[in-house]
Amino acid sequence: MIKFFRRIRQQLLSENKFSKYLLYAIGEIVLVVIGILIALQINNWNESRIRSKEELSILKSLKTGLETDLEDLRYNANSIRKSIGFADKVIMSIEKDDAYHDSIPDQIGIAMFPVKFVYSTTAFETLKAKGIDLLSNIQLRDAIVGVYDSGYDFFIETEKAITLDEAERGLVEVFPEHFEESYVFNFDKQGFEPRLIPLDFERLKQDQEFRYFLKSYRNRLDIFSKFHYNTNMIPQVENLIGLLDKEINRLEP
């Protein structure tokens, strides 16, 4: 092709057809420019296609991770409600001065056993490494950052302050004086059925420190369950999964 164009140029010059040669040269330049523009357009299209594939892959990874997080949140919320229910039973037994029965260790163990939210940041860290602007949907971008950088961090800090630190204090300061040993687990059972066996249930019922600790811990769980789990974190994650699902459906070919 190059030889063909060179031959035409040489022929025009040899025939002294300068005006035609000039027009031809301009046409050749135009063709070259058009070729470059087409090549750039193809390159841009390829880069855009690769970027769209990366975006879609990240969105799917985020959705998968959040669905796992949501399962953990819902499981923990149910566990906390169960703990509150058993704490109420123990409190009622103490206030009614009930006699000791075999289910007391199970009720106290489940009431006092803490749960911790465990979540994955792998997909979000990958997104940050690639650049948050990889995502074309600005509303979705803000929602993702809101959950991972604000929502999760605040939730974890609050969980530690409201429940985990208090559970640790009970384990160190309250339990040794009142129970045979720390949590006893049955690993053959679902949930492991934690138990706390009182040294003297009659003395335990009269101990104001234990009663205060039990009621306070129960109230902390109630606040954390109703507000931080059911009103705040679970709806946030559910909403983000919905936004991700909508965007994935939009982007998928």
N, C-alpha and C positions, 0 to 999 in steps of 0.2 A: 504493500500500500504506500509506504514511504517512497519507494522507487518510482511508483506511478505518479505521485504528485511532483517529484523532482523532475521527471521527464516532461511534464506539462510546463513547469516553470522554465526549463531550458528551451523548450520549443517556442514559447512566447517571447523570450528574450532574444532568441536567434532570429525571429521574424520581426523584431523591433516593434512589437505590439505592446508598448509600455503601459498604455492606459488599461488594456485588458489584463496585463500582468499585475498592475496595481489592484484592480478589482479582484483578481484571483487571490492575491496575497491577503487582502482584507478578508475575503471569504474563508481562506484557510485559517486565519487567526480566529475568526468567529467560530469556526468548527472546533478549533482547539479549545477555545474558552467554553463552548457548549459541552465538549467532552469532559473538561475539568469539573464543570458544574454538575454534570451527571454523576461523575465519580464521587464528588463530595456528597451529593444527595444520597447515593447508594451507601456511602460510608456512614453518613448520619442516620440513615434508616437502620443499618446494621447495629450501630451503637444504641439506638433507641430500642431496638428489638431485644438486645442483650440486657439493657437496663430494665426493660419491662419484665423480662424473665426473672432477673434478680429481685425486683420489687415483689413479684408474685410469690417467689420462693420464700422471701422474708415474711410476707404477710401470712402465708400458710404455717410457717414455723411459729410465729407469734400466736396464731390462733390455737395451734396444738398445745403450746406451753400454757396458755391461759386457760384452756379447757381442763388441763391437769390441775392447775392452781385452783380453779373453781371447784373441782371435786374435793380438794383438800379443805377449802374454806367451808363447803357444805358439810363435810364429815366433821370438822372441828365444831361447827355451829351446833350440830346435832349432839356431839359429845358434851358440849358445854351445857346444853339444855338438860341432858341426862344428869350431869353433875349437879345442876341446880335442883333438879327433882329429888335426888338422893340427899342433898344437903337439907332440903325442907323436911324430909322424913326423919333425919337424925335430929334436927332442931325440935321437931314435934315430939320425938321420943324423950328428949331431954326435958322439955317443958312439961310434958305430961308425967314425967318420972316413971316411964315404962321400965319394965324389967329387961335385963339383957337377953338378946336372942341371937341365933346363929347368923342372921343376915346383917347384923350391925357392922362387923368388919368390912363386908362388901359395900355397904352403904357409905361408910366413912371413906373407904379407899377410893371409890368412884367419885365421891363428892370432892375429894381433895386432889385428885390426880390431874395435873395440868396438861393442856395440849398446846402445841406450837405450830404456827403456820409455816410451812416449808414451800417455797416457790422457786421457779426457775427463771434466771435472767439471761440464759444463753442466747436466745434469739434477739433480745433487746441489745445485748452487748455486741452481737454481730452487726445489728443495724447501726449502732453508734460508730462502729469501726468503719463501716462503709459510708457513713454520712446520713444523717436523718433526712436530708433533702432528697434521698433516693425515693422517698414516698411522695407521690404527686398530690395526694389528698391532704391539704393543710389541716382540715378539721380532724382527720384521722391521726395525723402527726401529733397534734396537741393532746388528743385523748390518750394516745400511747404513752407520751411523756408524763401526762398527768397521773396515770396509773403506776408506772414503774418508778419514776423519780420522786413523785409526791405521795401518792396513795399508799404504795407498799412501804416506803420508808416510815411514814407517819404511823401506819398500822403496826409495824414491827416494834417501833419505839414504845407505842402505847401498850401493846401486848406485854412487853417486858415490864413496864412500870406498873400496870394494873394487875396482872395475873402471875407472870413467871417469877418476878422478884418476891412477891408475897408467898407464893408456893414454896420457894426456896427458903424463905424465912421460917415458914412453918416446919419444913423438913429439918432445919438446923436448931431452931429455938423452941418449938412447941412439941413436936412429935416425940423426941427422946424421953421426955418426962412422963408421957401418957400411953405410949404404945410399945409392944414387945420388940418390934423392929420396924424398919422402914417398909415401903411397899413390898408386898409379897404378890408375885404374879403367877398366873396359870397360863403358860405359853401354849397350851393345847386349846385354849378358848379364844374366840374372837374378842378382840379388845383387851385380852390378857387378864381381865377381871382383877384389877389391883385391890389388895386388902390391907387394912390397918387394924390390927388386933389390939384392943385396949388392955392395958395392964390391970385396970380396975375401973369398970364402967360406972360404978356407983360414985367413985371419987371424980371420975371424968365429968359426970353430970353436974357436979357441984363446983367445978373449976371455972371461975369467971373468965380467966384468960382464954381458955379453950373455947368457951361459948362466944366470946367476943370475936376471936379469930375466925371461927366457923361462920358466924353470921356476916362478918365483914367480907370474908372471902366469897361467900355466896352472893352478896350484893355486888361485889366487883365483877363477878362472872355475869351477873344479870345485865349490868350496864354494858359490858363488853359485847355480850351476845346481841342485845337489842339494838344498840347504836352502831358499834364498830363493825360487827359482822353483817347483820341483817339490813341495816339502814344505809350503811356506807360502803364497805368493801365488796360485798357480794353483788349489789346492783351495779357498781362501777365496772367490775369485771364482766358481768353479763352484758352490759351496754357495749363495752369495747369489743367483745366477741361478736356481737351483732353488727357493729360497724365494720369489723374485719371481714366478716362473712359477706356483707354487701359489696365491699370493695373487691374482694376476690372474685365474686360472680361477675362484676363489671369488667375486670381485667382479663378473665379467662377467655381464650379464643373459642 
